[in-house]
Amino acid sequence: MPATRDRAMVSSKNDTYCRFQAHSQTSTAEDLMAWNEPLKTSVRVRYRHNDVTYTDSTFTDSRTADERREILEASIRRRTALHDPGPAPLLRDWVKVWKPKHNVGPATSARDASLLRNHILPRFGRLRMSAIDMLAVEAFAGDLRQKLARSSVDTVLSLLRKIIRDAVTMRLLLYDPLTRMRLPQEVREEFPVLTQDQVWQLANRMPTQRLKVMVVTGAATGMRFGELAAVAPAATDLRNGRTRVDPKAGALHEVGGVRWLGEPKPPSGARTIHLPPYLLDAWAPLCTGPAHKPIFRAVGGGLLWRTTFAARVWRPACDGDPTRGWEPISPGLQFKNLRSTHRTWMDEDEISEVVMAKRMGHKLRDVRDNYTTLTDRMVAPLITALQHRWEIAGAAW
């Protein structure tokens, strides 16, 4: 008898477990419904959840009960949609919908398309988005790191995070699996910093006077390549020693083989930049052309091409060129390192934080960004320090 009773208990437990499993894997219409239950003198609003029937409220008239039932059913439907969004789409299908609505500039859009085409879609395009978890993305990042710089890997992952977060917002996914994902820290190499002598050596390897002055200007102002390639005489006031990055046409943009002058990438990039006397001497003969034509142009006179300038002009000047008898000056140096060089020079000369931020086109993290305007008196220590560096180097146009 005891053995029979034990077997009966086990059988009962198994039946209960099977019924629970069946219910957890299927949703009936009854689970998503509320109904009115008439009583002798009232109407009770009830609903069912996980095989348990609950009473929501009781009313004396059926009309009020119907109104409450409709509200309750709508609430149940919203709650069900939130916690059970249904099968997630394939990543490639979601990207087709997501990308046209992703509001970014032309350059960023072209970059994102390249990252999707070359990295993200080949790896995850055929997967349902619910199958993309943290471990899969960490493995993906590890593979990318074998062939890309850390900054490039971060850019790819940032785009993937944006795609997934927007899917969560649209309730195509329950949660973002990458929320807690952190890549291992890596030792970051310091930016190379040039001396005024090295900047002058690089400048003397440029093929034209305009490009020579552009290199010296980059180190003396911290202007970005695109800003230098767009600055025009119309935005320059040599009498008062300043130029301006125009908010509408202050940067050269280059996407898909097309170039144009447009807005600086960060809005804070539109700014006034004070020039030291030695730059005014070099800029004067270059500002005699058309008022709106860029001062710093390509060898043929047109707008600069970034890749052409980097490959044919900048790299040989930095890395050296035995055919011209050039020794290396700073192998691997990028044009943007002239910008970091300028920032370091300002730190060395103890220039104020406000002047540095405004000059570099950065935003301050407090109200000073909205209420502070650079004046000649504020910038005077910087102009004096830059002129001193130039004179100590013994450079002359």
C-alpha positions as a Markdown table, in Angstrom:
| # | Residue | x | y | z |
|---|---|---|---|---|
| 1 | Met | 0.0 | 0.0 | 0.0 |
| 2 | Pro | 2.6 | 2.6 | 0.9 |
| 3 | Ala | 4.4 | 2.1 | -2.4 |
| 4 | Thr | 1.1 | 2.5 | -4.3 |
| 5 | Arg | 0.3 | 5.7 | -2.4 |
| 6 | Asp | 3.8 | 7.1 | -3.2 |
| 7 | Arg | 3.4 | 6.3 | -6.9 |
| 8 | Ala | 0.0 | 8.0 | -6.9 |
| 9 | Met | 1.5 | 11.1 | -5.3 |
| 10 | Val | 4.4 | 11.2 | -7.9 |
| 11 | Ser | 1.9 | 10.8 | -10.7 |
| 12 | Ser | -0.2 | 13.6 | -9.3 |
| 13 | Lys | 2.8 | 15.9 | -9.1 |
| 14 | Asn | 3.8 | 15.0 | -12.7 |
| 15 | Asp | 0.3 | 15.8 | -14.0 |
| 16 | Thr | 0.4 | 19.2 | -12.2 |
| 17 | Tyr | 3.8 | 20.0 | -13.7 |
| 18 | Cys | 2.7 | 19.0 | -17.2 |
| 19 | Arg | -0.4 | 21.2 | -16.9 |
| 20 | Phe | 1.8 | 24.1 | -15.7 |
| 21 | Gln | 4.2 | 23.7 | -18.6 |
| 22 | Ala | 1.4 | 23.5 | -21.1 |
| 23 | His | -0.2 | 26.7 | -19.7 |
| 24 | Ser | 3.1 | 28.6 | -19.6 |
| 25 | Gln | 3.8 | 27.8 | -23.3 |
| 26 | Thr | 0.4 | 28.8 | -24.7 |
| 27 | Ser | -1.9 | 31.8 | -24.2 |
| 28 | Thr | -5.7 | 31.3 | -24.5 |
| 29 | Ala | -8.1 | 34.0 | -25.3 |
| 30 | Glu | -9.5 | 33.6 | -21.8 |
| 31 | Asp | -6.2 | 34.7 | -20.3 |
| 32 | Leu | -6.5 | 38.0 | -22.1 |
| 33 | Met | -10.1 | 38.7 | -21.4 |
| 34 | Ala | -12.2 | 40.3 | -18.6 |
| 35 | Trp | -15.9 | 39.6 | -18.3 |
| 36 | Asn | -19.0 | 40.7 | -16.3 |
| 37 | Glu | -20.6 | 38.3 | -13.9 |
| 38 | Pro | -24.2 | 39.3 | -13.0 |
| 39 | Leu | -25.2 | 38.8 | -9.4 |
| 40 | Lys | -28.7 | 39.4 | -7.8 |
| 41 | Thr | -28.2 | 43.1 | -7.1 |
| 42 | Ser | -24.9 | 43.9 | -8.7 |
| 43 | Val | -22.4 | 43.1 | -11.5 |
| 44 | Arg | -18.9 | 41.9 | -10.8 |
| 45 | Val | -16.0 | 42.5 | -13.2 |
| 46 | Arg | -13.6 | 39.6 | -13.3 |
| 47 | Tyr | -10.5 | 38.4 | -15.2 |
| 48 | Arg | -8.3 | 35.4 | -15.3 |
| 49 | His | -4.5 | 35.1 | -15.0 |
| 50 | Asn | -2.4 | 32.0 | -14.8 |
| 51 | Asp | -5.4 | 29.7 | -14.3 |
| 52 | Val | -6.6 | 31.9 | -11.4 |
| 53 | Thr | -9.8 | 33.9 | -11.6 |
| 54 | Tyr | -9.8 | 37.4 | -9.9 |
| 55 | Thr | -12.5 | 39.9 | -9.1 |
| 56 | Asp | -11.5 | 43.4 | -10.1 |
| 57 | Ser | -14.5 | 45.4 | -8.9 |
| 58 | Thr | -18.3 | 45.3 | -8.3 |
| 59 | Phe | -20.9 | 47.7 | -9.6 |
| 60 | Thr | -24.6 | 48.2 | -9.1 |
| 61 | Asp | -25.4 | 48.8 | -12.8 |
| 62 | Ser | -24.2 | 46.9 | -15.9 |
| 63 | Arg | -23.2 | 50.1 | -17.9 |
| 64 | Thr | -20.6 | 51.1 | -15.3 |
| 65 | Ala | -19.4 | 47.5 | -15.2 |
| 66 | Asp | -19.0 | 47.5 | -19.0 |
| 67 | Glu | -17.0 | 50.7 | -18.9 |
| 68 | Arg | -14.7 | 49.2 | -16.3 |
| 69 | Arg | -14.4 | 45.9 | -18.2 |
| 70 | Glu | -13.3 | 47.7 | -21.4 |
| 71 | Ile | -10.6 | 49.7 | -19.5 |
| 72 | Leu | -9.4 | 46.5 | -17.8 |
| 73 | Glu | -9.2 | 44.6 | -21.2 |
| 74 | Ala | -7.2 | 47.5 | -22.7 |
| 75 | Ser | -4.8 | 47.4 | -19.8 |
| 76 | Ile | -4.4 | 43.7 | -20.1 |
| 77 | Arg | -3.6 | 44.0 | -23.8 |
| 78 | Arg | -1.0 | 46.7 | -23.2 |
| 79 | Arg | 0.6 | 44.7 | -20.5 |
| 80 | Thr | 0.7 | 41.6 | -22.7 |
| 81 | Ala | 2.3 | 43.6 | -25.6 |
| 82 | Leu | 4.9 | 44.9 | -23.2 |
| 83 | His | 6.0 | 41.6 | -21.8 |
| 84 | Asp | 5.4 | 39.4 | -24.8 |
| 85 | Pro | 6.3 | 41.4 | -28.0 |
| 86 | Gly | 6.3 | 38.3 | -30.1 |
| 87 | Pro | 9.1 | 37.0 | -32.3 |
| 88 | Ala | 11.9 | 39.5 | -32.8 |
| 89 | Pro | 12.7 | 40.4 | -36.4 |
| 90 | Leu | 15.9 | 39.5 | -38.2 |
| 91 | Leu | 18.5 | 42.2 | -37.7 |
| 92 | Arg | 18.8 | 42.9 | -41.5 |
| 93 | Asp | 15.0 | 43.4 | -41.7 |
| 94 | Trp | 14.9 | 45.8 | -38.8 |
| 95 | Val | 17.9 | 47.8 | -40.2 |
| 96 | Lys | 15.9 | 48.3 | -43.5 |
| 97 | Val | 13.2 | 50.0 | -41.4 |
| 98 | Trp | 15.5 | 51.7 | -38.9 |
| 99 | Lys | 18.2 | 53.3 | -41.1 |
| 100 | Pro | 16.0 | 55.7 | -43.2 |
| 101 | Lys | 14.5 | 57.1 | -40.0 |
| 102 | His | 18.0 | 57.5 | -38.3 |
| 103 | Asn | 18.4 | 61.3 | -38.4 |
| 104 | Val | 22.1 | 61.9 | -39.0 |
| 105 | Gly | 24.3 | 64.0 | -41.4 |
| 106 | Pro | 25.5 | 62.7 | -44.8 |
| 107 | Ala | 29.0 | 61.8 | -43.5 |
| 108 | Thr | 27.7 | 59.9 | -40.5 |
| 109 | Ser | 25.1 | 58.1 | -42.7 |
| 110 | Ala | 27.8 | 57.0 | -45.2 |
| 111 | Arg | 30.0 | 55.8 | -42.3 |
| 112 | Asp | 27.1 | 53.8 | -40.7 |
| 113 | Ala | 26.2 | 52.2 | -44.1 |
| 114 | Ser | 29.9 | 51.1 | -44.4 |
| 115 | Leu | 29.9 | 49.7 | -40.9 |
| 116 | Leu | 26.7 | 47.8 | -41.4 |
| 117 | Arg | 27.8 | 46.4 | -44.8 |
| 118 | Asn | 31.3 | 45.4 | -43.8 |
| 119 | His | 30.9 | 44.3 | -40.1 |
| 120 | Ile | 27.5 | 44.2 | -38.5 |
| 121 | Leu | 25.3 | 42.6 | -41.1 |
| 122 | Pro | 27.7 | 39.8 | -42.2 |
| 123 | Arg | 27.9 | 38.8 | -38.5 |
| 124 | Phe | 24.4 | 39.3 | -37.2 |
| 125 | Gly | 22.2 | 40.1 | -40.2 |
| 126 | Arg | 20.5 | 36.6 | -40.5 |
| 127 | Leu | 19.9 | 36.3 | -36.7 |
| 128 | Arg | 16.8 | 37.3 | -34.9 |
| 129 | Met | 17.5 | 40.2 | -32.7 |
| 130 | Ser | 16.5 | 38.3 | -29.6 |
| 131 | Ala | 19.4 | 35.9 | -30.3 |
| 132 | Ile | 22.0 | 38.6 | -30.1 |
| 133 | Asp | 23.3 | 38.5 | -26.6 |
| 134 | Met | 26.2 | 40.0 | -24.7 |
| 135 | Leu | 28.5 | 37.0 | -25.2 |
| 136 | Ala | 28.0 | 37.0 | -28.9 |
| 137 | Val | 28.8 | 40.7 | -29.1 |
| 138 | Glu | 31.9 | 40.3 | -26.9 |
| 139 | Ala | 33.2 | 37.6 | -29.3 |
| 140 | Phe | 32.4 | 39.9 | -32.2 |
| 141 | Ala | 34.3 | 42.7 | -30.6 |
| 142 | Gly | 37.3 | 40.4 | -30.0 |
| 143 | Asp | 37.4 | 39.4 | -33.7 |
| 144 | Leu | 37.1 | 43.1 | -34.8 |
| 145 | Arg | 40.0 | 44.0 | -32.5 |
| 146 | Gln | 42.3 | 41.7 | -34.4 |
| 147 | Lys | 42.0 | 43.9 | -37.5 |
| 148 | Leu | 40.8 | 47.3 | -36.3 |
| 149 | Ala | 42.0 | 50.0 | -33.9 |
| 150 | Arg | 40.2 | 50.2 | -30.6 |
| 151 | Ser | 38.5 | 53.5 | -31.6 |
| 152 | Ser | 37.1 | 51.8 | -34.7 |
| 153 | Val | 35.8 | 48.9 | -32.7 |
| 154 | Asp | 34.1 | 51.3 | -30.3 |
| 155 | Thr | 32.4 | 53.0 | -33.3 |
| 156 | Val | 31.0 | 49.7 | -34.6 |
| 157 | Leu | 29.7 | 48.7 | -31.2 |
| 158 | Ser | 28.2 | 52.1 | -30.6 |
| 159 | Leu | 26.2 | 51.7 | -33.8 |
| 160 | Leu | 25.1 | 48.2 | -32.9 |
| 161 | Arg | 24.0 | 49.5 | -29.5 |
| 162 | Lys | 21.9 | 52.2 | -31.1 |
| 163 | Ile | 20.2 | 49.8 | -33.4 |
| 164 | Ile | 19.3 | 47.5 | -30.5 |
| 165 | Arg | 18.2 | 50.3 | -28.1 |
| 166 | Asp | 15.8 | 51.6 | -30.8 |
| 167 | Ala | 14.4 | 48.1 | -31.2 |
| 168 | Val | 13.7 | 48.0 | -27.4 |
| 169 | Thr | 12.1 | 51.4 | -27.6 |
| 170 | Met | 9.8 | 50.1 | -30.3 |
| 171 | Arg | 9.0 | 47.1 | -28.2 |
| 172 | Leu | 10.5 | 44.6 | -30.6 |
| 173 | Leu | 12.8 | 43.4 | -27.8 |
| 174 | Leu | 12.2 | 43.1 | -24.1 |
| 175 | Tyr | 15.5 | 44.5 | -23.0 |
| 176 | Asp | 18.9 | 45.6 | -24.2 |
| 177 | Pro | 21.4 | 42.7 | -23.8 |
| 178 | Leu | 24.4 | 45.1 | -24.2 |
| 179 | Thr | 23.5 | 47.4 | -21.2 |
| 180 | Arg | 26.2 | 45.8 | -19.0 |
| 181 | Met | 28.7 | 45.0 | -21.6 |
| 182 | Arg | 32.1 | 46.5 | -21.0 |
| 183 | Leu | 35.2 | 45.9 | -23.1 |
| 184 | Pro | 38.6 | 45.4 | -21.4 |
| 185 | Gln | 40.6 | 48.5 | -20.8 |
| 186 | Glu | 43.6 | 49.0 | -23.1 |
| 187 | Val | 46.6 | 51.1 | -22.7 |
| 188 | Arg | 46.0 | 54.2 | -24.7 |
| 189 | Glu | 48.9 | 55.6 | -26.6 |
| 190 | Glu | 49.6 | 59.3 | -26.1 |
| 191 | Phe | 49.1 | 61.7 | -29.0 |
| 192 | Pro | 52.4 | 62.8 | -30.5 |
| 193 | Val | 53.2 | 66.4 | -29.8 |
| 194 | Leu | 55.4 | 68.4 | -32.1 |
| 195 | Thr | 57.7 | 71.3 | -31.4 |
| 196 | Gln | 57.6 | 74.5 | -33.4 |
| 197 | Asp | 60.8 | 73.4 | -35.1 |
| 198 | Gln | 59.2 | 70.1 | -36.2 |
| 199 | Val | 56.0 | 71.9 | -37.4 |
| 200 | Trp | 58.3 | 74.2 | -39.5 |
| 201 | Gln | 60.1 | 71.2 | -41.0 |
| 202 | Leu | 56.8 | 69.6 | -42.0 |
| 203 | Ala | 55.6 | 72.9 | -43.5 |
| 204 | Asn | 58.7 | 73.2 | -45.6 |
| 205 | Arg | 57.9 | 69.8 | -47.3 |
| 206 | Met | 54.6 | 71.0 | -48.6 |
| 207 | Pro | 54.4 | 71.5 | -52.4 |
| 208 | Thr | 52.8 | 74.9 | -52.3 |
| 209 | Gln | 53.0 | 78.1 | -50.2 |
| 210 | Arg | 49.3 | 77.7 | -49.4 |
| 211 | Leu | 49.7 | 74.2 | -47.9 |
| 212 | Lys | 52.8 | 75.3 | -46.1 |
| 213 | Val | 50.9 | 78.1 | -44.4 |
| 214 | Met | 48.0 | 75.7 | -43.7 |
| 215 | Val | 50.3 | 73.3 | -41.7 |
| 216 | Val | 51.7 | 76.1 | -39.6 |
| 217 | Thr | 48.2 | 77.4 | -39.0 |
| 218 | Gly | 46.9 | 74.0 | -37.9 |
| 219 | Ala | 49.5 | 73.9 | -35.1 |
| 220 | Ala | 48.9 | 77.6 | -34.2 |
| 221 | Thr | 45.1 | 77.5 | -34.0 |
| 222 | Gly | 43.9 | 74.0 | -33.4 |
| 223 | Met | 41.6 | 74.2 | -36.4 |
| 224 | Arg | 40.4 | 70.9 | -37.9 |
| 225 | Phe | 41.4 | 69.9 | -41.4 |
| 226 | Gly | 37.9 | 70.5 | -42.7 |
| 227 | Glu | 37.8 | 73.9 | -41.1 |
| 228 | Leu | 41.1 | 74.9 | -42.6 |
| 229 | Ala | 40.1 | 73.6 | -46.0 |
| 230 | Ala | 36.9 | 75.9 | -45.9 |
| 231 | Val | 38.2 | 79.1 | -44.4 |
| 232 | Ala | 37.8 | 82.0 | -46.9 |
| 233 | Pro | 38.9 | 85.7 | -47.0 |
| 234 | Ala | 35.3 | 86.7 | -46.4 |
| 235 | Ala | 35.6 | 85.2 | -42.9 |
| 236 | Thr | 38.9 | 86.7 | -42.2 |
| 237 | Asp | 39.7 | 90.1 | -40.6 |
| 238 | Leu | 43.5 | 90.6 | -40.9 |
| 239 | Arg | 43.3 | 94.1 | -39.5 |
| 240 | Asn | 42.0 | 92.9 | -36.1 |
| 241 | Gly | 43.9 | 89.6 | -36.4 |
| 242 | Arg | 41.1 | 87.0 | -36.5 |
| 243 | Thr | 39.3 | 84.6 | -38.6 |
| 244 | Arg | 36.0 | 82.8 | -38.2 |
| 245 | Val | 34.7 | 79.3 | -38.8 |
| 246 | Asp | 31.4 | 80.0 | -40.5 |
| 247 | Pro | 28.3 | 78.3 | -39.0 |
| 248 | Lys | 26.9 | 77.6 | -42.5 |
| 249 | Ala | 29.9 | 77.0 | -44.7 |
| 250 | Gly | 32.8 | 76.6 | -42.2 |
| 251 | Ala | 33.8 | 73.0 | -42.9 |
| 252 | Leu | 34.7 | 70.9 | -45.9 |
| 253 | His | 32.6 | 67.7 | -46.2 |
| 254 | Glu | 33.5 | 64.8 | -48.4 |
| 255 | Val | 31.1 | 61.8 | -48.8 |
| 256 | Gly | 31.1 | 59.3 | -51.7 |
| 257 | Gly | 33.4 | 61.3 | -53.9 |
| 258 | Val | 31.4 | 64.5 | -53.5 |
| 259 | Arg | 32.7 | 67.6 | -51.7 |
| 260 | Trp | 30.9 | 70.6 | -50.4 |
| 261 | Leu | 31.2 | 73.4 | -47.8 |
| 262 | Gly | 28.7 | 73.1 | -44.9 |
| 263 | Glu | 28.2 | 73.4 | -41.2 |
| 264 | Pro | 30.9 | 72.4 | -38.8 |
| 265 | Lys | 30.2 | 68.9 | -37.4 |
| 266 | Pro | 29.9 | 70.1 | -33.8 |
| 267 | Pro | 27.8 | 73.2 | -33.5 |
| 268 | Ser | 30.4 | 74.6 | -31.1 |
| 269 | Gly | 32.9 | 74.4 | -34.0 |
| 270 | Ala | 31.5 | 77.7 | -35.3 |
| 271 | Arg | 33.8 | 80.2 | -33.5 |
| 272 | Thr | 36.2 | 83.1 | -33.8 |
| 273 | Ile | 39.9 | 82.4 | -33.8 |
| 274 | His | 42.5 | 85.0 | -33.0 |
| 275 | Leu | 45.7 | 84.8 | -35.1 |
| 276 | Pro | 49.3 | 85.6 | -34.0 |
| 277 | Pro | 51.3 | 88.2 | -36.0 |
| 278 | Tyr | 53.4 | 85.7 | -37.8 |
| 279 | Leu | 50.3 | 84.1 | -39.3 |
| 280 | Leu | 48.9 | 87.5 | -40.3 |
| 281 | Asp | 52.1 | 88.0 | -42.4 |
| 282 | Ala | 51.6 | 84.7 | -44.2 |
| 283 | Trp | 47.8 | 85.0 | -44.7 |
| 284 | Ala | 47.9 | 88.5 | -46.2 |
| 285 | Pro | 49.1 | 87.6 | -49.7 |
| 286 | Leu | 46.8 | 84.6 | -49.7 |
| 287 | Cys | 43.6 | 86.6 | -49.0 |
| 288 | Thr | 43.8 | 88.6 | -52.1 |
| 289 | Gly | 41.7 | 86.2 | -54.2 |
| 290 | Pro | 37.9 | 85.8 | -54.4 |
| 291 | Ala | 36.2 | 86.5 | -51.1 |
| 292 | His | 34.4 | 83.2 | -50.8 |
| 293 | Lys | 37.0 | 80.9 | -52.3 |
| 294 | Pro | 38.9 | 78.9 | -49.6 |
| 295 | Ile | 42.4 | 80.1 | -48.8 |
| 296 | Phe | 44.0 | 76.7 | -48.5 |
| 297 | Arg | 43.4 | 74.8 | -51.7 |
| 298 | Ala | 44.8 | 71.8 | -53.5 |
| 299 | Val | 47.8 | 72.0 | -55.9 |
| 300 | Gly | 45.5 | 72.4 | -58.8 |
| 301 | Gly | 43.5 | 75.2 | -57.2 |
| 302 | Gly | 40.3 | 73.3 | -56.2 |
| 303 | Leu | 39.0 | 72.0 | -52.9 |
| 304 | Leu | 41.3 | 69.6 | -51.1 |
| 305 | Trp | 40.7 | 65.9 | -51.1 |
| 306 | Arg | 41.4 | 64.4 | -47.7 |
| 307 | Thr | 42.7 | 61.0 | -48.9 |
| 308 | Thr | 44.7 | 62.5 | -51.7 |
| 309 | Phe | 46.4 | 65.1 | -49.4 |
| 310 | Ala | 47.0 | 62.4 | -46.8 |
| 311 | Ala | 48.6 | 59.9 | -49.2 |
| 312 | Arg | 50.5 | 62.1 | -51.6 |
| 313 | Val | 51.5 | 65.0 | -49.4 |
| 314 | Trp | 51.2 | 64.4 | -45.7 |
| 315 | Arg | 52.5 | 60.9 | -45.3 |
| 316 | Pro | 55.8 | 61.4 | -47.2 |
| 317 | Ala | 56.4 | 64.6 | -45.2 |
| 318 | Cys | 55.9 | 62.9 | -41.9 |
| 319 | Asp | 57.3 | 59.4 | -42.6 |
| 320 | Gly | 60.2 | 60.5 | -44.8 |
| 321 | Asp | 60.8 | 59.9 | -48.5 |
| 322 | Pro | 64.2 | 58.5 | -49.6 |
| 323 | Thr | 63.7 | 59.6 | -53.2 |
| 324 | Arg | 63.6 | 63.2 | -52.0 |
| 325 | Gly | 66.2 | 62.8 | -49.3 |
| 326 | Trp | 63.7 | 63.3 | -46.5 |
| 327 | Glu | 64.4 | 61.7 | -43.2 |
| 328 | Pro | 61.3 | 60.8 | -41.0 |
| 329 | Ile | 60.1 | 63.6 | -38.8 |
| 330 | Ser | 57.2 | 61.9 | -37.0 |
| 331 | Pro | 56.2 | 58.6 | -38.5 |
| 332 | Gly | 52.5 | 57.8 | -38.3 |
| 333 | Leu | 51.6 | 61.4 | -37.4 |
| 334 | Gln | 48.1 | 62.4 | -38.5 |
| 335 | Phe | 47.0 | 65.8 | -39.4 |
| 336 | Lys | 44.7 | 65.9 | -36.5 |
| 337 | Asn | 47.7 | 65.6 | -34.2 |
| 338 | Leu | 48.5 | 69.3 | -35.1 |
| 339 | Arg | 45.3 | 70.0 | -33.1 |
| 340 | Ser | 46.4 | 68.0 | -30.1 |
| 341 | Thr | 49.8 | 69.8 | -30.4 |
| 342 | His | 48.1 | 73.1 | -30.2 |
| 343 | Arg | 46.2 | 72.1 | -27.1 |
| 344 | Thr | 49.4 | 70.9 | -25.4 |
| 345 | Trp | 51.1 | 74.1 | -26.2 |
| 346 | Met | 48.3 | 76.0 | -24.5 |
| 347 | Asp | 48.6 | 73.8 | -21.4 |
| 348 | Glu | 52.4 | 74.4 | -21.3 |
| 349 | Asp | 51.8 | 78.1 | -21.5 |
| 350 | Glu | 49.1 | 77.9 | -18.7 |
| 351 | Ile | 46.3 | 79.4 | -20.8 |
| 352 | Ser | 42.9 | 79.7 | -19.1 |
| 353 | Glu | 40.4 | 76.8 | -19.5 |
| 354 | Val | 37.8 | 79.1 | -21.1 |
| 355 | Val | 40.2 | 80.3 | -23.8 |
| 356 | Met | 41.3 | 76.8 | -24.6 |
| 357 | Ala | 37.8 | 75.4 | -24.8 |
| 358 | Lys | 36.5 | 78.3 | -27.0 |
| 359 | Arg | 39.6 | 78.1 | -29.3 |
| 360 | Met | 39.3 | 74.4 | -29.8 |
| 361 | Gly | 35.5 | 74.5 | -30.4 |
| 362 | His | 34.6 | 72.6 | -27.3 |
| 363 | Lys | 31.7 | 73.2 | -25.0 |
| 364 | Leu | 32.4 | 74.0 | -21.3 |
| 365 | Arg | 30.5 | 72.0 | -18.8 |
| 366 | Asp | 29.0 | 74.9 | -17.0 |
| 367 | Val | 27.2 | 78.2 | -17.6 |
| 368 | Arg | 30.4 | 79.9 | -18.8 |
| 369 | Asp | 29.8 | 78.3 | -22.2 |
| 370 | Asn | 26.6 | 80.4 | -22.6 |
| 371 | Tyr | 27.8 | 83.7 | -21.0 |
| 372 | Thr | 31.5 | 84.0 | -21.8 |
| 373 | Thr | 32.8 | 85.7 | -24.9 |
| 374 | Leu | 36.4 | 85.8 | -25.8 |
| 375 | Thr | 38.0 | 89.3 | -25.8 |
| 376 | Asp | 41.3 | 90.5 | -27.0 |
| 377 | Arg | 42.5 | 90.9 | -23.4 |
| 378 | Met | 41.6 | 87.3 | -22.6 |
| 379 | Val | 43.4 | 85.9 | -25.7 |
| 380 | Ala | 46.5 | 88.2 | -25.4 |
| 381 | Pro | 48.6 | 85.8 | -23.3 |
| 382 | Leu | 48.0 | 83.0 | -25.8 |
| 383 | Ile | 49.0 | 85.3 | -28.8 |
| 384 | Thr | 52.1 | 86.4 | -27.0 |
| 385 | Ala | 53.1 | 82.8 | -26.2 |
| 386 | Leu | 52.6 | 81.7 | -29.8 |
| 387 | Gln | 54.6 | 84.5 | -31.2 |
| 388 | His | 57.4 | 83.8 | -28.8 |
| 389 | Arg | 57.5 | 80.1 | -29.9 |
| 390 | Trp | 57.8 | 81.2 | -33.5 |
| 391 | Glu | 60.6 | 83.6 | -32.8 |
| 392 | Ile | 62.6 | 81.2 | -30.7 |
| 393 | Ala | 62.4 | 78.6 | -33.5 |
| 394 | Gly | 64.0 | 81.2 | -35.8 |
| 395 | Ala | 61.4 | 80.5 | -38.6 |
| 396 | Ala | 60.8 | 83.1 | -41.3 |
| 397 | Trp | 58.5 | 83.2 | -44.3 |
